[in-house]
């Protein structure tokens, strides 16, 4: 089940205490005497905070319900041990460690040049207790960079829409075919907003396979995606790749970002990738206004690639079941007409607003799925010459 808000706060607070995490890790091996905890900290951190600090930290951890003292037979001395709550928090910490430790990533090409902040601050920014679209999408694609909350959210969707994993794969295939097409048309600059956790081949890999000098900027608002971007996203020597930790709901912040401006020339045509991201923008957040602002910043001849979940083809009986995984109201499926309204002012490429299953169908895995199984529209438009 989903972790409560109290545990979210407790988890984040635990990460901010210098010795909380090391003590929990030592006790993760089993109940221990005070002296064993001290020795374990020396082995783990190559230093010990001192007896007074250890005692204080243990008392704080006990007051939070993360550790407890256990009696031993035939002695008055007690053992320190993790409570069930402490074990849960430690599991969350271990998951964050496994997903943010650079040693877990093997990078054969040069890394993006980007300052790396303190690992504890990065971990604190990642909330594993709340499902996030990027991590849930990673799970549906078969990835491992996700948490239990993300997986449970995906399972809830899958219970109502059994083909959701197929839809995720089809969506990824649509993105890859679209980037290949645009690069073949001479597009050498790409802005991929809502890029998600890297899943090869990524936008820059496809574009630079056609034009090694292609320049790509990725944007996402999940700190875990940022961690992977630093470790995994690479570029050819001729090209350039950058990453912005930003939110589509703040288009000005994206368009005026220094990294974007130093990587992409907005006075020349670019390809905007908005794949599976607009359905996370609520109506009250003005999605059309956001798209209009972005399109208005593009040079004539630029391209806009959009994919968007739709319920146009879904049985009405299934719609009520999708309310549970959308408990925060963040998700908003839209109709063909609503998507057409977003793309006002663009020259739509054939076949127009159509199921992603039908875009470049001859280049996609066969047999092709039905529009009902995929439930995602795709559209590509070009900015008209002024």
Sine and cosine of phi, psi and omega as CSV:
sin_phi,cos_phi,sin_psi,cos_psi,sin_omega,cos_omega
0.00,0.00,0.25,-0.97,-0.03,-1.00
-0.95,0.33,0.55,-0.83,-0.03,-1.00
-0.98,0.20,0.60,-0.80,-0.05,-1.00
-0.96,0.29,0.27,-0.96,0.02,-1.00
-0.88,0.48,-0.57,0.82,0.03,-1.00
-0.86,0.50,-0.65,0.76,0.01,-1.00
-0.94,0.33,-0.57,0.82,0.08,-1.00
-0.84,0.55,-0.76,0.65,-0.03,-1.00
-0.90,0.44,-0.66,0.75,0.00,-1.00
-0.89,0.46,-0.68,0.73,0.00,-1.00
-0.87,0.49,-0.75,0.66,-0.03,-1.00
-0.90,0.43,-0.65,0.76,0.01,-1.00
-0.90,0.43,-0.61,0.79,0.01,-1.00
-0.89,0.46,-0.63,0.78,-0.01,-1.00
-0.92,0.40,-0.41,0.91,-0.06,-1.00
-0.99,0.11,-0.22,0.98,0.01,-1.00
-1.00,-0.01,0.80,-0.60,-0.14,-0.99
-0.84,0.54,-0.67,0.74,-0.13,-0.99
-0.97,-0.24,-0.07,1.00,0.00,-1.00
-0.88,0.48,-0.78,0.62,-0.07,-1.00
-0.90,0.44,-0.73,0.68,0.03,-1.00
-0.86,0.51,-0.64,0.77,0.01,-1.00
-0.91,0.42,-0.69,0.73,0.03,-1.00
-0.88,0.47,-0.62,0.78,0.01,-1.00
-0.91,0.41,-0.64,0.77,0.04,-1.00
-0.89,0.45,-0.70,0.71,0.00,-1.00
-0.96,0.28,-0.22,0.97,0.07,-1.00
-0.91,0.42,-0.33,0.94,0.04,-1.00
-0.99,0.12,-0.15,0.99,0.02,-1.00
0.73,-0.68,0.20,-0.98,0.02,-1.00
-0.81,0.59,0.59,-0.81,-0.08,-1.00
-0.57,-0.82,0.50,-0.87,0.12,-0.99
-0.96,0.26,0.27,-0.96,0.00,-1.00
-0.82,0.57,-0.72,0.69,-0.03,-1.00
-0.90,0.44,-0.58,0.82,0.02,-1.00
-0.93,0.38,-0.59,0.81,0.05,-1.00
-0.90,0.44,-0.71,0.71,0.02,-1.00
-0.86,0.50,-0.71,0.70,0.00,-1.00
-0.91,0.41,-0.60,0.80,0.01,-1.00
-0.91,0.42,-0.59,0.81,0.04,-1.00
-0.92,0.39,-0.63,0.77,0.04,-1.00
-0.88,0.47,-0.67,0.74,0.00,-1.00
-0.93,0.38,-0.61,0.79,-0.06,-1.00
-0.98,0.22,-0.68,0.73,-0.10,-0.99
-0.92,-0.38,-0.03,1.00,-0.04,-1.00
0.88,0.48,0.39,0.92,0.07,-1.00
-0.29,-0.96,0.30,-0.95,0.05,-1.00
-0.79,-0.62,0.62,-0.78,-0.05,-1.00
-0.97,0.23,-0.13,0.99,-0.07,-1.00
0.98,-0.21,0.49,-0.87,-0.10,-0.99
-0.87,0.50,-0.64,0.77,-0.02,-1.00
-0.89,0.46,-0.66,0.75,0.00,-1.00
-0.93,0.37,-0.67,0.74,0.01,-1.00
-0.87,0.49,-0.70,0.71,0.00,-1.00
-0.88,0.47,-0.68,0.73,0.01,-1.00
-0.90,0.44,-0.70,0.72,-0.03,-1.00
-0.91,0.41,-0.62,0.78,0.03,-1.00
-0.90,0.43,-0.64,0.77,0.02,-1.00
-0.91,0.42,-0.64,0.77,0.02,-1.00
-0.91,0.41,-0.70,0.71,0.01,-1.00
-0.89,0.46,-0.60,0.80,0.03,-1.00
-0.93,0.36,-0.61,0.79,0.00,-1.00
-0.92,0.40,-0.42,0.91,0.03,-1.00
-1.00,0.03,-0.07,1.00,0.01,-1.00
0.99,0.16,0.30,0.95,-0.04,-1.00
-1.00,-0.03,-0.45,0.89,0.03,-1.00
-0.72,-0.69,0.30,-0.95,0.02,-1.00
-0.55,-0.83,0.22,-0.98,0.06,-1.00
-0.95,-0.31,0.70,-0.72,-0.04,-1.00
-0.92,-0.40,0.69,-0.72,0.05,-1.00
-0.96,0.26,0.50,-0.86,0.07,-1.00
-0.91,-0.42,0.55,-0.84,0.03,-1.00
-0.93,0.37,0.62,-0.79,0.11,-0.99
0.91,0.41,0.37,0.93,0.05,-1.00
-0.38,-0.93,0.45,-0.89,0.04,-1.00
-1.00,0.05,-0.22,0.98,0.00,-1.00
-0.95,0.30,0.59,-0.80,-0.04,-1.00
-0.90,-0.43,0.37,-0.93,0.06,-1.00
-0.98,-0.19,0.56,-0.83,0.14,-0.99
-1.00,-0.04,0.66,-0.76,-0.03,-1.00
-0.53,-0.85,0.40,-0.92,0.08,-1.00
-0.96,0.26,0.65,-0.76,0.18,-0.98
-0.99,0.16,0.08,-1.00,0.07,-1.00
-0.87,0.50,-0.63,0.78,0.04,-1.00
-0.91,0.42,-0.65,0.76,0.03,-1.00
-0.88,0.47,-0.64,0.77,0.03,-1.00
-0.90,0.43,-0.61,0.79,0.03,-1.00
-0.90,0.43,-0.73,0.69,0.01,-1.00
-0.89,0.46,-0.64,0.77,0.01,-1.00
-0.90,0.43,-0.61,0.79,0.05,-1.00
-0.88,0.47,-0.65,0.76,0.04,-1.00
-0.90,0.44,-0.66,0.75,0.02,-1.00
-0.89,0.46,-0.70,0.71,0.00,-1.00
-0.89,0.45,-0.61,0.79,0.02,-1.00
-0.90,0.43,-0.70,0.71,0.03,-1.00
-0.88,0.47,-0.70,0.72,0.01,-1.00
-0.84,0.54,-0.69,0.72,-0.07,-1.00
-0.92,0.38,-0.44,0.90,-0.05,-1.00
-0.99,-0.11,-0.19,0.98,-0.04,-1.00
-0.89,-0.47,-0.04,1.00,-0.02,-1.00
-0.99,0.16,0.91,-0.42,-0.01,-1.00
-0.85,0.53,-0.41,0.91,-0.01,-1.00
-0.92,0.39,-0.27,0.96,0.01,-1.00
-0.99,0.16,-0.14,0.99,-0.06,-1.00
-0.93,-0.36,0.72,-0.69,0.08,-1.00
-0.97,-0.25,0.90,-0.43,-0.06,-1.00
-0.89,-0.45,0.88,-0.47,-0.05,-1.00
-1.00,-0.06,-0.40,0.92,0.01,-1.00
-0.98,-0.20,0.10,-1.00,-0.04,-1.00
-0.93,0.36,0.54,-0.84,-0.03,-1.00
-1.00,0.09,0.34,-0.94,0.14,-0.99
-0.90,0.43,0.65,-0.76,0.05,-1.00
-0.99,0.17,0.94,-0.35,-0.05,-1.00
-0.39,-0.92,0.75,-0.66,0.01,-1.00
-0.89,0.45,0.68,-0.74,0.00,-1.00
-0.97,-0.25,0.86,-0.50,-0.01,-1.00
-0.98,0.20,0.09,-1.00,0.00,-1.00
-0.84,0.55,0.71,-0.71,-0.09,-1.00
-0.89,0.45,-0.53,0.85,0.01,-1.00
-0.93,0.37,-0.61,0.79,0.05,-1.00
-0.91,0.42,-0.64,0.77,0.03,-1.00
-0.89,0.45,-0.68,0.73,-0.03,-1.00
-0.91,0.41,-0.62,0.78,-0.02,-1.00
-0.91,0.42,-0.47,0.88,-0.01,-1.00
-0.97,0.23,-0.31,0.95,0.01,-1.00
-1.00,-0.03,0.88,-0.48,-0.01,-1.00
-0.97,-0.23,0.98,-0.19,-0.04,-1.00
-0.98,0.22,-0.07,1.00,-0.06,-1.00
-1.00,0.02,-0.16,0.99,-0.03,-1.00
-0.83,-0.55,0.77,-0.64,0.00,-1.00
-0.90,0.44,0.62,-0.78,0.04,-1.00
-0.83,-0.56,0.66,-0.75,-0.06,-1.00
-0.81,0.58,-0.65,0.76,-0.04,-1.00
-0.91,0.42,-0.66,0.75,-0.02,-1.00
-0.96,0.26,-0.59,0.81,0.06,-1.00
-0.90,0.44,-0.66,0.75,0.04,-1.00
-0.89,0.46,-0.66,0.76,0.05,-1.00
-0.85,0.52,-0.68,0.73,0.01,-1.00
-0.90,0.43,-0.69,0.72,-0.01,-1.00
-0.90,0.43,-0.45,0.89,0.04,-1.00
-1.00,0.09,-0.02,1.00,0.00,-1.00
1.00,-0.07,0.19,0.98,0.00,-1.00
-0.98,0.19,0.11,-0.99,-0.05,-1.00
-0.89,-0.46,0.05,1.00,-0.08,-1.00
-1.00,-0.09,0.92,0.40,-0.07,-1.00
-0.45,-0.89,0.24,-0.97,-0.03,-1.00
-0.92,-0.40,0.12,-0.99,-0.04,-1.00
-0.86,0.51,-0.63,0.78,0.01,-1.00
-0.89,0.45,-0.61,0.80,0.03,-1.00
-0.92,0.40,-0.67,0.75,-0.03,-1.00
-0.93,0.38,-0.64,0.77,0.01,-1.00
-0.91,0.41,-0.64,0.77,0.05,-1.00
-0.88,0.48,-0.66,0.75,0.04,-1.00
-0.89,0.45,-0.63,0.77,0.00,-1.00
-0.91,0.41,-0.58,0.82,0.04,-1.00
-0.90,0.43,-0.66,0.75,0.04,-1.00
-0.92,0.39,-0.67,0.74,-0.04,-1.00
-0.90,0.44,-0.50,0.87,0.01,-1.00
-0.91,0.42,-0.48,0.88,0.01,-1.00
-1.00,-0.09,-0.59,0.80,-0.02,-1.00
-0.83,-0.56,1.00,0.04,-0.08,-1.00
-0.86,0.50,-0.33,0.94,-0.04,-1.00
-1.00,-0.08,0.29,0.96,-0.09,-1.00
-0.90,0.44,-0.54,0.84,0.03,-1.00
-0.93,0.38,-0.65,0.76,0.09,-1.00
-0.87,0.50,-0.69,0.73,0.00,-1.00
-0.87,0.49,-0.64,0.77,0.02,-1.00
-0.90,0.44,-0.69,0.72,0.02,-1.00
-0.91,0.42,-0.66,0.75,0.02,-1.00
-0.90,0.43,-0.62,0.78,0.03,-1.00
-0.90,0.44,-0.67,0.74,0.02,-1.00
-0.90,0.43,-0.64,0.77,0.03,-1.00
-0.90,0.44,-0.62,0.78,0.05,-1.00
-0.87,0.49,-0.72,0.70,0.03,-1.00
-0.85,0.53,-0.73,0.68,-0.06,-1.00
-0.90,0.43,-0.64,0.76,0.01,-1.00
-0.94,0.34,-0.57,0.82,0.01,-1.00
-0.92,0.40,-0.70,0.72,0.02,-1.00
-0.90,0.44,-0.66,0.75,0.04,-1.00
-0.87,0.50,-0.67,0.74,0.01,-1.00
-0.90,0.43,-0.75,0.67,-0.04,-1.00
-0.90,0.45,-0.66,0.75,0.03,-1.00
-0.88,0.47,-0.61,0.80,0.05,-1.00
-0.92,0.39,-0.41,0.91,0.05,-1.00
-1.00,0.06,0.07,1.00,0.07,-1.00
0.99,-0.15,0.08,1.00,0.04,-1.00
-0.96,0.29,0.80,-0.60,-0.04,-1.00
-0.86,-0.51,0.05,1.00,0.03,-1.00
-0.78,-0.63,0.73,-0.68,-0.04,-1.00
-0.71,-0.71,0.64,-0.77,0.12,-0.99
-0.84,-0.54,0.95,-0.31,-0.09,-1.00
-0.98,-0.22,0.98,-0.20,-0.08,-1.00
-0.99,-0.15,0.79,-0.62,-0.11,-0.99
0.98,0.19,0.67,0.75,-0.16,-0.99
-0.92,0.39,-0.50,0.87,0.00,-1.00
0.97,0.23,-0.01,-1.00,0.03,-1.00
-0.91,0.40,0.73,-0.69,-0.06,-1.00
-0.79,0.61,0.76,-0.65,0.06,-1.00
-0.71,-0.71,0.96,-0.27,-0.10,-1.00
-0.94,0.35,0.64,-0.77,-0.02,1.00
-0.98,0.18,0.72,-0.70,0.02,-1.00
-1.00,0.01,0.09,-1.00,-0.07,-1.00
-0.82,0.58,-0.73,0.69,-0.06,-1.00
-0.93,0.37,-0.54,0.84,0.00,-1.00
-0.92,0.39,-0.64,0.77,0.01,-1.00
-0.94,0.34,-0.74,0.67,-0.05,-1.00
-0.91,0.43,-0.68,0.73,-0.06,-1.00
-0.97,0.23,-0.29,0.96,0.13,-0.99
-0.93,0.36,-0.45,0.89,0.03,-1.00
-1.00,-0.08,-0.69,0.73,0.04,-1.00
-0.75,-0.66,0.98,-0.17,-0.06,-1.00
-0.84,0.55,-0.36,0.93,-0.02,-1.00
-1.00,0.00,0.11,0.99,-0.03,-1.00
-0.88,0.48,0.56,-0.83,-0.02,-1.00
-0.88,-0.48,0.74,-0.67,-0.12,-0.99
-0.72,-0.69,0.73,-0.68,0.11,-0.99
-0.89,-0.46,0.79,-0.61,0.05,-1.00
-0.98,-0.21,0.57,-0.82,0.03,-1.00
-0.72,-0.70,0.74,-0.68,0.15,-0.99
-0.38,-0.92,0.34,-0.94,-0.05,-1.00
-0.94,-0.35,0.14,0.99,0.02,-1.00
-1.00,-0.09,0.85,-0.52,0.00,-1.00
-0.84,0.54,-0.48,0.88,0.03,-1.00
-0.92,0.39,-0.61,0.80,0.08,-1.00
-0.89,0.46,-0.64,0.77,0.04,-1.00
-0.86,0.51,-0.68,0.73,0.03,-1.00
-0.86,0.52,-0.71,0.71,-0.01,-1.00
-0.95,0.32,-0.54,0.84,0.02,-1.00
-0.88,0.47,-0.66,0.76,0.01,-1.00
-0.91,0.42,-0.60,0.80,-0.12,-0.99
-1.00,0.03,-0.49,0.87,-0.22,-0.98
-0.89,-0.45,-0.57,0.82,-0.11,-0.99
-0.96,0.27,0.86,-0.51,-0.06,-1.00
-0.79,-0.61,0.15,-0.99,-0.04,-1.00
-0.66,-0.75,0.38,-0.92,0.17,-0.99
-0.93,0.37,0.38,-0.93,0.03,-1.00
-0.86,0.51,-0.54,0.84,-0.03,-1.00
-0.97,0.23,-0.49,0.87,-0.07,-1.00
-0.99,-0.11,-0.25,-0.97,-0.01,-1.00
-0.44,-0.90,0.63,-0.78,0.01,-1.00
-0.72,-0.69,0.69,-0.73,0.02,-1.00
-0.68,-0.73,0.29,-0.96,0.00,-1.00
-0.72,-0.70,0.69,-0.73,0.05,-1.00
-0.86,-0.51,0.81,-0.59,0.10,-0.99
-1.00,0.07,1.00,-0.04,-0.12,-0.99
-0.50,-0.86,0.07,-1.00,-0.12,-0.99
-0.83,-0.56,0.71,-0.70,0.02,-1.00
-0.84,0.54,-0.46,0.89,0.00,-1.00
-0.94,0.35,-0.14,0.99,0.08,-1.00
-0.86,-0.51,0.95,0.31,-0.06,-1.00
-0.88,0.48,-0.54,0.84,0.00,-1.00
-0.90,0.44,-0.64,0.77,0.02,-1.00
-0.89,0.47,-0.58,0.82,0.03,-1.00
-0.95,0.31,-0.78,0.63,-0.10,-0.99
-0.92,0.40,-0.45,0.89,-0.03,-1.00
-0.98,-0.18,0.10,0.99,-0.03,-1.00
-0.92,0.40,0.67,-0.75,-0.04,-1.00
-0.89,0.46,-0.62,0.79,-0.01,-1.00
-0.91,0.41,-0.63,0.77,0.05,-1.00
-0.90,0.44,-0.73,0.68,-0.06,-1.00
-0.90,0.43,-0.49,0.87,0.00,-1.00
-1.00,0.07,-0.16,0.99,-0.03,-1.00
-0.95,-0.32,-0.64,0.77,-0.08,-1.00
-0.88,-0.48,0.66,-0.75,0.07,-1.00
-0.99,-0.14,0.97,-0.23,-0.07,-1.00
-0.95,0.32,-0.14,0.99,0.07,-1.00
-0.99,0.17,-0.12,0.99,0.03,-1.00
-0.89,-0.45,0.37,-0.93,-0.03,-1.00
-0.86,0.51,0.64,-0.77,0.07,-1.00
-0.70,-0.71,0.17,-0.98,0.11,-0.99
-0.94,-0.35,0.87,-0.49,0.06,-1.00
-1.00,-0.06,0.80,-0.60,0.01,-1.00
-0.95,-0.32,0.92,-0.40,0.04,-1.00
-0.84,-0.55,0.91,0.40,-0.11,-0.99
-0.99,-0.12,0.85,-0.52,0.06,-1.00
0.81,0.58,0.68,0.74,0.02,-1.00
-0.80,-0.60,-0.55,0.83,-0.07,-1.00
-0.92,0.39,-0.42,0.91,0.02,-1.00
-0.96,0.26,0.04,1.00,0.14,-0.99
-0.97,-0.24,0.17,0.99,0.09,-1.00
-0.96,-0.27,0.90,-0.44,-0.03,-1.00
-0.94,0.33,0.32,-0.95,0.01,-1.00
-0.87,0.49,-0.61,0.79,-0.03,-1.00
-0.95,0.31,-0.14,0.99,0.05,-1.00
-0.99,-0.10,0.13,0.99,0.13,-0.99
0.86,0.51,0.89,0.47,0.00,-1.00
-0.87,0.50,-0.61,0.79,0.02,-1.00
-0.90,0.43,-0.64,0.77,0.04,-1.00
-0.88,0.47,-0.62,0.78,0.03,-1.00
-0.90,0.44,-0.74,0.68,-0.01,-1.00
-0.90,0.43,-0.66,0.75,0.01,-1.00
-0.87,0.49,-0.65,0.76,0.01,-1.00
-0.91,0.42,-0.67,0.74,-0.01,-1.00
-0.92,0.39,-0.73,0.68,-0.01,-1.00
-0.88,0.48,-0.61,0.79,0.00,-1.00
-0.91,0.42,-0.32,0.95,0.00,-1.00
-1.00,0.00,-0.11,0.99,-0.12,-0.99
-1.00,-0.01,0.53,-0.85,0.07,-1.00
-0.97,0.26,0.49,-0.87,0.08,-1.00
-0.81,0.59,0.63,-0.78,-0.04,-1.00
1.00,-0.06,-0.11,0.99,0.07,-1.00
-0.95,0.31,0.35,-0.94,-0.04,-1.00
-0.88,-0.47,0.52,-0.86,0.07,-1.00
-0.81,-0.59,0.86,-0.51,0.01,-1.00
-0.94,-0.34,0.83,-0.56,-0.04,-1.00
-0.77,-0.64,0.67,-0.74,0.28,-0.96
-0.79,-0.61,0.55,-0.83,-0.15,-0.99
-0.44,-0.90,0.75,-0.66,0.04,-1.00
-0.90,0.43,0.63,-0.78,0.05,-1.00
-0.73,-0.68,0.49,-0.87,0.12,-0.99
-0.96,-0.27,0.21,0.98,-0.04,-1.00
-0.83,0.55,-0.54,0.84,-0.09,-1.00
-0.94,-0.34,0.15,0.99,-0.07,-1.00
-1.00,-0.08,0.68,-0.73,0.04,-1.00
-0.85,0.53,0.66,-0.75,-0.04,-1.00
-0.86,0.51,-0.51,0.86,-0.01,-1.00
-0.90,0.44,-0.44,0.90,-0.05,-1.00
-0.99,0.10,-0.33,0.95,-0.12,-0.99
-0.91,0.42,-0.64,0.77,-0.03,-1.00
-0.90,0.44,-0.53,0.85,0.00,-1.00
-0.93,0.38,-0.34,0.94,-0.01,-1.00
-0.99,0.10,-0.07,1.00,0.01,-1.00
-0.94,0.33,-0.55,0.84,-0.04,-1.00
-0.89,0.46,-0.79,0.62,0.03,-1.00
-0.94,0.34,-0.18,0.98,0.02,-1.00
-0.96,-0.28,0.61,0.79,-0.10,-0.99
-0.88,0.47,-0.42,0.91,0.01,-1.00
-1.00,-0.03,-0.01,1.00,0.04,-1.00
0.95,0.31,0.20,0.98,-0.06,-1.00
-0.95,0.31,-0.52,0.86,-0.10,-1.00
-1.00,0.04,0.65,-0.76,0.01,-1.00
-0.59,-0.81,0.98,-0.18,0.10,-0.99
-0.94,0.33,0.43,-0.90,-0.02,-1.00
-0.66,-0.75,0.36,-0.93,-0.04,-1.00
-1.00,0.06,0.14,-0.99,0.05,-1.00
-0.86,0.51,-0.69,0.73,-0.02,-1.00
-0.90,0.43,-0.63,0.78,0.03,-1.00
-0.91,0.41,-0.64,0.77,0.03,-1.00
-0.93,0.38,-0.61,0.79,0.05,-1.00
-0.88,0.48,-0.60,0.80,0.03,-1.00
-0.90,0.44,-0.60,0.80,0.05,-1.00
-0.88,0.48,-0.54,0.84,-0.15,-0.99
-0.99,-0.17,0.32,0.95,0.06,-1.00
-0.84,0.54,0.73,-0.68,0.03,-1.00
1.00,-0.09,-0.11,0.99,0.05,-1.00
-0.98,-0.19,0.51,-0.86,0.17,-0.99
-0.99,0.10,0.93,-0.37,-0.05,-1.00
-0.98,0.22,0.70,-0.72,0.05,-1.00
-0.99,0.13,0.60,-0.80,0.08,-1.00
-0.88,0.47,0.64,-0.77,0.18,0.98
-1.00,-0.06,0.48,0.88,0.03,-1.00
0.98,0.22,-0.54,-0.84,0.03,-1.00
-0.99,0.12,0.96,-0.27,-0.18,-0.98
-0.61,-0.79,0.39,-0.92,0.06,-1.00
-0.82,0.58,0.66,-0.75,0.02,-1.00
-0.88,0.48,-0.34,0.94,0.04,-1.00
-0.91,0.41,-0.33,0.94,-0.06,-1.00
-0.98,-0.21,-0.05,1.00,0.02,-1.00
-0.99,0.11,0.86,-0.51,-0.03,-1.00
0.76,0.65,0.75,0.66,-0.10,-0.99
-0.87,0.50,-0.53,0.85,-0.03,-1.00
-0.95,0.33,-0.29,0.96,0.02,-1.00
-0.99,-0.13,-0.05,1.00,-0.10,-1.00
-0.98,-0.18,0.30,-0.96,0.04,-1.00
-0.84,0.54,0.61,-0.79,-0.02,-1.00
-0.93,-0.36,0.45,-0.89,-0.12,0.99
-0.95,0.30,0.38,-0.93,-0.02,-1.00
-0.97,0.24,0.61,-0.79,0.02,-1.00
-0.96,0.28,0.24,-0.97,0.03,-1.00
-0.99,0.17,0.32,-0.95,0.03,-1.00
-0.91,0.42,-0.51,0.86,0.03,-1.00
-0.92,0.39,-0.62,0.79,-0.02,-1.00
-0.94,0.34,-0.52,0.85,-0.06,-1.00
-1.00,0.00,-0.73,0.68,0.06,-1.00
0.84,0.55,0.60,0.80,0.04,-1.00
-0.70,-0.72,0.77,-0.64,0.12,-0.99
-1.00,0.01,0.52,-0.86,0.14,-0.99
-0.80,-0.60,0.53,-0.85,0.03,-1.00
-0.44,-0.90,0.55,-0.83,0.04,-1.00
-0.74,-0.68,0.81,-0.59,0.01,-1.00
-0.79,-0.62,0.39,-0.92,0.00,-1.00
-0.86,-0.51,0.66,-0.75,0.00,-1.00
-0.94,0.34,0.80,-0.60,-0.06,-1.00
-0.95,0.30,0.48,-0.88,0.09,-1.00
-0.94,0.35,0.66,-0.75,-0.04,-1.00
-0.98,0.21,0.00,0.00,0.00,0.00
